[in-house]
Amino acid sequence: MLTKRIIPCLDIKNGRTVKGVNFINLKDAGDPVELATKYAGNGADELVFLDISATEERRKTLIPLVKKVAQTINIPFTVGGGISSVEDVRLLLQNGADKVSVNSAAVKNPQLINDLAREFGSQCVVVAIDAKMVENQWKVHLAGGKEPTDLDLFDWAKEAEERGAGEILFTSMNNDGTQNGFANEALAKLVSVVNIPVIASGGAGSKQDFADVFNYGNADAALAASVFHFEQIQIPELKQFLKQQNITIRL
């Protein structure tokens, strides 16, 4: 039985951690370096850093900030936002990232996944998918959820895996920031479609939501932001709770 992972996410805009609801109404959630340090010390299994406006603003990820965060933590560190080439990834890995997350650029140029997997190995490549339920179908959205596509979530995840992705990070836009629980039905289907780990994102509001995403969504990892940033849930307490529910977790 593989150990389930708890992953705080730092959504970065203008050098600050922010958090919204359904990808809008962003509010400040603190200094990314301070938060990263706290989470690493509190038993987070990994950390994800997403420069959420990099694609939209057509610029590269904030390298100096990535470097600063990497220097303060000792857990696996995934970075995403504005990545569109092998060179972008090489620069991030040189500055402390362990893995990279590609989203919009991979949809627009699927060959990017093949290139990154060949150059750095599949274990380094996380394909992030933001999807929204539209007329009973999960449709992929780009540019921080602002650009709808006709791409089906499950088809795209399967293709990403075939091209060399090592993990899928699925964010339900319908659930994001609502704290009403993860999209467990869609997650369970996604997990059955691909043979690589699936990270669930969007909707964490209680400790029970995390138990449910592992028990019913069959996710390999659960990613959350607000509940950790605003200290509604403490990671050590969450892990104890999950262990009591017989979920395999690293304490």
N, C-alpha and C positions, 0 to 999 in steps of 0.2 A: 504493500500500500504506500503510494507516494505521499510525502508530507505536503499538506496544503499550505499555501503561502499567503501572508497578509502584507499588502503593498500600499503604503501611503503614496499619494500622487501630488506633486507640486505643479499646479498649472501656473505658468509664469507669463505675466504681461508687464512690460516696462520695468523689468527687474524685480517685481514684487510677486508674491504668491496671491492668486485671486481665486474666487469660487463663485459660480453662478447657479442658476436653476434652468434646466433645459437649454444650456449653452448661452443664456443671456443674463442680463442684470448682474454683472460681475461686481463683487465687492472684495476689498482688501482682506487678506487672511494672514499677512505677516511676512517676515523676512525669510527667504528661502534657505539661506545658510543656517540660520537658527533652528528652523523647523527640521531640516535634514539632520542636523546634529542630534536634536531631541529624539527623532524617530529611530535613528540608528542605535541610540542609547536605550530606547524603550523596547527593543526586541523586534522591530520591523524586519521582515525577511529580505525585502528588497526595497528600492526606492525608484520611482518613476518621475522624471522631470520633463514636462511638456511645455515648450515655448508656444503657447496657443495662438499667438497672432503672427508668428513668423511667416507662415504660408501666405496668409491674407496680405501681409505687408511686404511680401516678396523680398524677404531678407533671410539671412542665415541665423541659426540658433546662437544664443548669447554665450560664446566660448569662454570668456573670463569668468562668468558666473558658474558655468558647468565645472570649470577647473576648481573654483573655490569650494563648491559643494563636494566634489570628489575628494578633495584633500581632508575634509572633516568627517567622512564616513568610512566604514569598513564593511559595507554590505553591497551586494550587486546593485549596479546603478544603470538604469536605462534612460536614454535621452532621446527626445523627439521634437520635431518642429522645424520646418523649412529644409529638411534633408532631401536632396534630389540627385546626389551623385556619390560615387565611390570616394571621391576626394573629401566631400563633406563628412563622411563617416570616418575616414582615416583621421581627420583632424579632431573629431570628437573622441575617438578612442585614445589618441595621443594626449588628450586633455582630461582623461580620467573616466570616460564612460566605459562600461563593460558591454552594454548592448545598445542598439539603436532601435527606435520605433519609427517606421515609415507609414504614411497614411495617404494623403492626397497625391503625392508624387508617384506612389506605386500604382495607384489606379490609372493615372494619366500615362504612365510608362511602366507597365508590368515587368518589362525586362530588367528594371532596376533591382527587383527582388533576386532574380537569377544572378545578376552581377555582384550584388552584395554577398550573397550566400557563397558564391565561388571564391570571392576575394577574402572574406573574413570568417566563413563558416556559418552554417544555419543557426547555431546556438547564439549568434550575435544579432540575428535579424528578427525583430518583432514586427508583425504587420498589425497596425492599429486600424480598426474599422469602427467608424461612427455610423450607426444605422437607426432608422426611424420606421416605426410601423405606419405604412401608408396604404390605405385600402386593403388591409389584411395581408400586406406583404412587407417584409423587412427590406427597406431600400437604403443603400449606402449613400452617405452624404459627405461632401468634401469641404475643405477650407473652414474648419471649425464648425461644421454643421450648416454652413450658409449656402452650399451648392448641392441641391438634390441631383441624384443620378438615377438611371433605370437599372442599375446594377443590384442584383439580389445578394443579400448578406451571405447566404450559405454557398452559393456558386462562387462568389469572390473568395471566401475563406478557403474553399477547396483548391481553387486555382493558386492562391498564395502559397498554400502548403506544397503543391506540386512544383512550384517555381523555387522552393527552397526556404520558405519561412520556417523559423524554429518555434515560434509561438504566435498565437492570435490574441490581441487585446481588443475585446468587443465592448464598446460603450453603447448602451441603449439610450438614445437621445430622449425617448419618452420618459425614462426613469431618472435621468441625470439630475442630481441636486434635489430631487423630490423627497428623499429619505423615506420612501414608501416600499423599499425592497427592490431587489434586482429583477431583471427580466428572465426568470428561471426557466420558463417554458422554451423561450428562444435559445437560451444557453444550453439546455439539455439536448436540444436538436443539433446545435452547433457542435457540441462535444461528440455527438454520434456521427457527425459528417466528416470531421477531421481526426487525424491520428497524432496531432501535436498538442501541447498544453494550451488551454484556453484560460485567459485572465478575464474575469468578469468586472465590469465597471459600470457605475451608474445606478444609484438608488439606495445605497447603504444608509440606514437610519437607526438601526438597533443591533445589538449583539445577535439577536435571533435571525436578523436578515443575513448575517454572515453564515450562521449554521445552515439556513435554508439554501443559500447559494451553493454550498458544498453538498448538502444532502439531496436537494431537488434539482438544482441547476447543474450539478456534477462538475462544477468549475474546478480547475486545478489551483487557481489563485483568485483572491478577491482584492480589488483595488478600490480605495476610497479616499476622499479628500475632506469634505466639510466636517464629518463626524470626528476626524482626528485634529484638523486645524483648530476647530472651536471647542475642542476638549469635551465633546459629548461622550466619546468613548475613548478609554485609555487602552493602548495595545496590550499591556501585560494582563489586564482584567479580561479583555476580549479572548486572549489565548487560553486563559484558565477556563473560561466559560465553554469554549469550543472543546477543550480536552474533556471536560465533564460530559459533553454530548458525544463522547467517543469519536471525535474527529481527530485524525492524526495531524498534530501540529508541533512545531519546534518551540519549546518554551525557553 
